[in-house]
């Protein structure tokens, strides 16, 4: 299990589940953002809790904010490794989920799970070079250009009289 954590509830069920996964023999890597405004102290607390239980904890980058909401699960099924990814807008924070709605995609689409895996490889400092992304917009790599391209594509559809829209 690989997951990015930015903000967490004061009594986090997400952390509890990750700790249980470690206790059940699963390998857990957590990318904990320490630059989460007003939540730095809580994130340090949770990071220490996870480390004490045996999770691998990575603390983002000192000069960059890792504001992604990703989870990647690798699971052995019928002798093969299957990848599951969650890509979302929310902070894996069950208290804020009671206040407003976030979006999430849970997928096994290999195009997406491969790229989520590349994000984690970069964050874990094992990606030897700059990763390439075709399907995910990833800040520092292709976010701005990806948005511009998507907007231009929808404008071209509209100008040609085809259905066109964007929800951002």
C-alpha positions in Angstrom: 0.0 0.0 0.0 1.3 3.4 -0.9 -0.6 6.5 0.0 -0.1 10.3 0.2 -1.5 12.0 3.3 -2.0 15.7 3.6 -4.6 16.3 6.3 -6.0 13.7 8.7 -8.8 13.5 11.1 -8.0 13.9 14.8 -8.9 10.2 15.3 -8.0 9.0 11.9 -9.6 5.7 10.7 -7.3 5.9 7.7 -4.2 5.8 9.9 -5.8 3.0 12.0 -6.4 1.0 8.8 -2.8 1.5 7.7 -1.4 0.5 11.1 -3.6 -2.6 10.9 -2.3 -3.4 7.4 1.3 -3.2 8.8 0.4 -5.5 11.7 -1.1 -8.0 9.2 2.2 -8.1 7.3 1.5 -5.7 4.5 4.2 -3.3 3.3 2.9 0.3 3.8 4.6 3.4 2.5 3.2 6.8 3.5 4.2 10.1 1.9 3.3 12.5 4.7 3.1 16.2 3.8 4.6 18.3 6.6 3.7 21.6 4.9 -0.1 21.2 5.5 -1.0 24.6 6.8 -2.2 24.4 10.4 -1.8 20.6 10.5 2.0 20.2 10.6 2.0 19.1 14.3 -0.8 16.6 13.7 0.9 15.2 10.6 4.2 14.7 12.6 2.3 12.9 15.3 0.6 10.6 12.8 3.9 10.0 10.9 5.6 8.9 14.2 2.7 6.6 15.0 2.9 5.0 11.6 6.7 4.6 11.8 6.5 3.1 15.3 4.2 0.4 13.8 6.6 -0.3 11.0 5.3 1.7 8.1 7.8 3.4 5.8 7.2 7.2 6.1 8.6 9.7 3.6 8.3 13.4 4.2 7.7 15.0 0.8 10.2 17.7 -0.2 11.5 20.6 1.8 10.9 23.1 -0.9 7.8 21.7 -2.6 4.3 20.9 -1.4 3.1 17.4 -2.3 -0.6 18.1 -2.4 -1.7 14.9 -4.3 -4.4 12.6 -3.1 -3.3 9.2 -4.2 -3.4 5.6 -3.0 -1.9 2.6 -4.8 -2.5 -0.9 -3.7 -0.6 -3.9 -5.2 -2.3 -7.2 -4.6 -1.3 -10.7 -5.5 -4.2 -12.4 -7.4 -3.9 -15.8 -9.0 -0.1 -15.5 -8.9 0.0 -12.1 -10.6 0.3 -8.6 -9.1 -2.8 -6.5 -9.7 -2.6 -2.7 -9.3 -5.5 -0.7 -7.8 -5.4 3.1 -7.6 -7.4 5.8 -6.0 -7.1 9.2 -7.4 -9.0 11.9 -5.6 -9.6 15.5 -4.6 -9.9 14.8 -0.9 -7.4 14.5 1.9 -8.4 11.0 3.2 -9.9 13.0 6.1 -13.2 11.5 7.3 -14.2 14.6 9.3 -14.1 17.0 6.3 -16.0 14.4 4.3 -19.0 15.2 6.5 -18.8 18.9 5.5 -18.2 18.8 1.8 -17.9 16.5 -1.1 -14.7 15.4 -2.9 -14.3 13.3 -6.0 -12.5 10.0 -6.3 -11.7 7.5 -8.9 -10.9 3.9 -7.9 -9.5 2.1 -10.9 -7.5 -0.9 -12.2 -7.0 0.8 -15.6 -3.3 0.0 -16.4 -2.7 3.4 -18.0 -3.6 5.2 -14.8 -2.2 2.7 -12.3 1.1 2.8 -14.1 1.3 6.5 -13.9 0.2 6.6 -10.2 3.0 4.1 -9.7 5.4 6.5 -11.4 4.3 9.3 -9.1 5.1 7.2 -6.1 8.4 6.1 -7.6 9.4 9.7 -8.0 8.2 10.6 -4.4 10.2 7.6 -3.1 13.2 8.8 -5.0 13.6 5.6 -7.0 12.6 7.0 -10.4 16.0 7.4 -12.1 14.8 10.2 -14.4 11.9 12.6 -15.0 8.8 10.4 -15.3 6.5 10.9 -18.2 2.8 11.2 -17.8 0.2 10.9 -20.6 -3.0 10.5 -18.6 -2.4 12.2 -15.3 -1.7 15.9 -14.9 1.1 16.1 -12.4 2.5 19.4 -11.1 6.1 20.0 -12.0 5.9 17.7 -15.0 2.8 18.4 -17.2 0.1 20.1 -15.2 0.0 23.5 -16.9 0.6 22.2 -20.4 -1.9 19.4 -19.9 -4.6 21.9 -18.9 -3.9 24.2 -21.8 -4.0 21.2 -24.2 -7.3 20.0 -22.8 -8.9 23.5 -23.0 -7.7 24.0 -26.6 -9.1 20.5 -27.5 -12.5 21.4 -26.1 -12.4 24.8 -27.8 -11.7 23.1 -31.1 -14.6 20.8 -30.6 -16.9 23.8 -29.8 -15.7 25.7 -32.9 -16.3 22.6 -35.1 -19.9 22.3 -33.7 -19.2 19.1 -31.8 -20.2 18.7 -28.1 -17.6 20.3 -25.8 -17.4 20.9 -22.1 -15.1 20.9 -19.1 -15.7 20.6 -15.4 -12.8 21.9 -13.4 
